[in-house]
Amino acid sequence: MPKKEIKITVDLDEKNVADNIAFKADDMPNVDAVNCRAMLLSFWDSHNKDTLKLDLWTRDMTVDEMKIFFHQTLVTMADTLQTSIDDERIAGDMRDFCDYFAERMEIKE
């Protein structure tokens, strides 16, 4: 059975704070590991009906970057919601919230 691997490496400082986050995937054969300042990773535990989360960011992640990161993540979640449950109405409601969020965070283009 085919498999794909995603590798996430987190460098920590002496206080165990994320200093660098990098990821590499099998689907990126000609690309070195990509360094990032933040990540949000969620897994669905169907047995316990619970979400397992790993949210990390480095000290270099700015507040303005975090606002944009969250906005883009929410927009992507709206797209995923529409694709996964095929409900344009609720996905549209979420996109409306994303517009509101961007306006409140003062990141609206």
Contacts in CASP RR format, 6 or more apart in sequence:
PFRMAT RR
TARGET T0000
AUTHOR 0000-0000-0000
METHOD contacts of the structure
MODEL  1
MPKKEIKITVDLDEKNVADNIAFKADDMPNVDAVNCRAMLLSFWDSHNKD
TLKLDLWTRDMTVDEMKIFFHQTLVTMADTLQTSIDDERIAGDMRDFCDY
FAERMEIKE
4 25 0 8 1.000
4 26 0 8 1.000
4 27 0 8 1.000
5 25 0 8 1.000
5 26 0 8 1.000
6 23 0 8 1.000
6 24 0 8 1.000
6 25 0 8 1.000
6 26 0 8 1.000
7 23 0 8 1.000
7 24 0 8 1.000
7 25 0 8 1.000
7 33 0 8 1.000
8 21 0 8 1.000
8 22 0 8 1.000
8 23 0 8 1.000
8 39 0 8 1.000
8 41 0 8 1.000
9 20 0 8 1.000
9 21 0 8 1.000
9 22 0 8 1.000
9 23 0 8 1.000
9 33 0 8 1.000
10 18 0 8 1.000
10 20 0 8 1.000
10 21 0 8 1.000
10 56 0 8 1.000
11 18 0 8 1.000
11 19 0 8 1.000
11 20 0 8 1.000
11 21 0 8 1.000
11 22 0 8 1.000
12 18 0 8 1.000
12 19 0 8 1.000
13 19 0 8 1.000
17 58 0 8 1.000
17 59 0 8 1.000
18 56 0 8 1.000
18 57 0 8 1.000
18 58 0 8 1.000
18 59 0 8 1.000
19 58 0 8 1.000
19 59 0 8 1.000
20 35 0 8 1.000
20 58 0 8 1.000
21 35 0 8 1.000
21 36 0 8 1.000
21 37 0 8 1.000
21 38 0 8 1.000
21 39 0 8 1.000
21 56 0 8 1.000
21 57 0 8 1.000
21 58 0 8 1.000
22 33 0 8 1.000
22 34 0 8 1.000
22 35 0 8 1.000
22 36 0 8 1.000
23 33 0 8 1.000
23 34 0 8 1.000
23 36 0 8 1.000
23 39 0 8 1.000
24 31 0 8 1.000
24 32 0 8 1.000
24 33 0 8 1.000
24 34 0 8 1.000
28 34 0 8 1.000
37 57 0 8 1.000
37 58 0 8 1.000
37 60 0 8 1.000
37 61 0 8 1.000
37 65 0 8 1.000
38 56 0 8 1.000
38 57 0 8 1.000
38 58 0 8 1.000
38 61 0 8 1.000
38 65 0 8 1.000
38 66 0 8 1.000
38 69 0 8 1.000
39 54 0 8 1.000
39 55 0 8 1.000
39 56 0 8 1.000
39 57 0 8 1.000
40 53 0 8 1.000
40 54 0 8 1.000
40 55 0 8 1.000
40 73 0 8 1.000
41 53 0 8 1.000
41 54 0 8 1.000
41 55 0 8 1.000
42 51 0 8 1.000
42 52 0 8 1.000
42 53 0 8 1.000
42 54 0 8 1.000
43 51 0 8 1.000
43 52 0 8 1.000
43 53 0 8 1.000
44 50 0 8 1.000
44 51 0 8 1.000
44 52 0 8 1.000
45 51 0 8 1.000
45 52 0 8 1.000
57 66 0 8 1.000
61 69 0 8 1.000
64 107 0 8 1.000
67 105 0 8 1.000
67 106 0 8 1.000
67 107 0 8 1.000
68 107 0 8 1.000
70 101 0 8 1.000
70 105 0 8 1.000
71 98 0 8 1.000
71 101 0 8 1.000
71 102 0 8 1.000
71 105 0 8 1.000
71 107 0 8 1.000
74 94 0 8 1.000
74 97 0 8 1.000
74 98 0 8 1.000
74 101 0 8 1.000
75 95 0 8 1.000
75 98 0 8 1.000
77 94 0 8 1.000
78 91 0 8 1.000
78 92 0 8 1.000
78 94 0 8 1.000
78 95 0 8 1.000
78 98 0 8 1.000
79 91 0 8 1.000
81 87 0 8 1.000
81 90 0 8 1.000
81 91 0 8 1.000
81 94 0 8 1.000
82 88 0 8 1.000
82 91 0 8 1.000
82 92 0 8 1.000
99 108 0 8 1.000
102 108 0 8 1.000
END
